[in-house]
Amino acid sequence: MQVGLKATGGTLFAIGAATVALLAPSAHAGAGGFSPGSARSGDPFFPREGNGGYDVQHYGVENSYSPGKRRLRGATTIDAVATQGLSRFYLDLRKHMRVSAISVDGQPASFVQRDGKLAITPAAGIPDGDAFTAVVSYDGHPRPVVDPDGSSEGWFTTDDGAFVASEPLGTTSWMPCNDRPDDKASFDFDITVPKQLRVASNGTLTGVTRTESKATFHWSQPEPMATYLATTTIGRFRFLRSSQDGIDSLVALDPGFGRRTPAPFKRTGEILGVYQKAFGPYPFGSTGAILDPGPVGFALETQTRPIYASPPSTYIHAHELAHQWFGDAVSVSRWPDIWLNEGFATWASWLWEQHLGKRSLHATFRKAYEAPLSKRFWGPPPRRLGGPKNLFDSSVYVRGAMTLEALREKIGNPAFYGLLRSWVSDHLYGNGSTAEFIALAETTSGRQLDKFFRIWLKRTGKPKRW
Ligand code: ZN
């Protein structure tokens, strides 16, 4: 699902994509005009990631993993709608996952796998507006993707299976997809593993099918999800079920961390309670967590069920739960807007600590303002990051959160909380941009806020007056 497909970026790529999109209808006027979809999203940070010419509605992922051989085999069914007449279209998948066959609407399609892309030529052109179904079969040894900032994400092999956390580009290490955050879709996962193992994924576990040696875990994620939020983490988990603030919870716990629910996860309901009051209803049908020792230094807000490589603090768990509203239910349109995820989740953890009576929002703001956490704390400005190598810079988190707190103190609680709730409900299951957030802040508060946001998000150095 693509909501609000707009070329807001000022880069050459974005202008190029917008121009092509505008020209396409007249260049192929009438029915029967077919041309290749774009092999790029034009995202200012990851222009080659993601594709155009269609809109994915649903992914059906059927994978089978052999931990001994570290081998992943499977087929992903992609239901999409053409947004132009398509003679050819592209998907993202890293080359270590070798594709053996692709069909489109039941007919074999020809394809080329190169440079992280599948170029797919269906037997017949797909008319603009038509729904179509592509099935991609693959086999390989998945391994993580390395980012411009040197971090890795995607599929990590573990002692007993795999740890799967994919922000921003790692999903292409284990399944074919349209890897751009503004093409969200519902997902079903049918993941087969040796019978002593379990699979933890997004949404609801709807069933387990067993043979003598294997088990297939069926997970369903009905609300739209950005590709980078998908996980199929595999291990010797205990599944701990409960109800948290009225929401079904499943915690997948690696037994190396004991038999009992770690303390921060017991507070999920209390945290969700604070957030439901502040941001509006929890946007998904289930919650929980995945705790599995993996070789990564970050936690991730995998939709409905955040993933951790080591037991988090309650503060970090509160951060990942806040992302269910800010990042998951409402996702960035383009990666340079990442402060809309990380700044908001950081501010939300401050709200949680205020609820605990630890420290008020204002006091946390003052502490950060007066005692920078690091030298790079004030820069780069959150909406002027300079490139993807700074995507998860501490300024995105802390200066981003300070931006929100400064805004709350400027426009007052009624306008501020009204703004957050409208932001979520207006963009629910879709995407949003910084420009849209600023526009909504101005209408909600009745104030002119261009200068305020310019100072906080774009100006170099520590803001002095705003
Ligand atoms: Zn975060």
Boltz pocket constraint, residues with backbone or C-beta under 6 A from the ligand:
constraints:
  - pocket:
      binder: B
      contacts: [[A, 299], [A, 319], [A, 323], [A, 341], [A, 342], [A, 345]]
      max_distance: 6.0
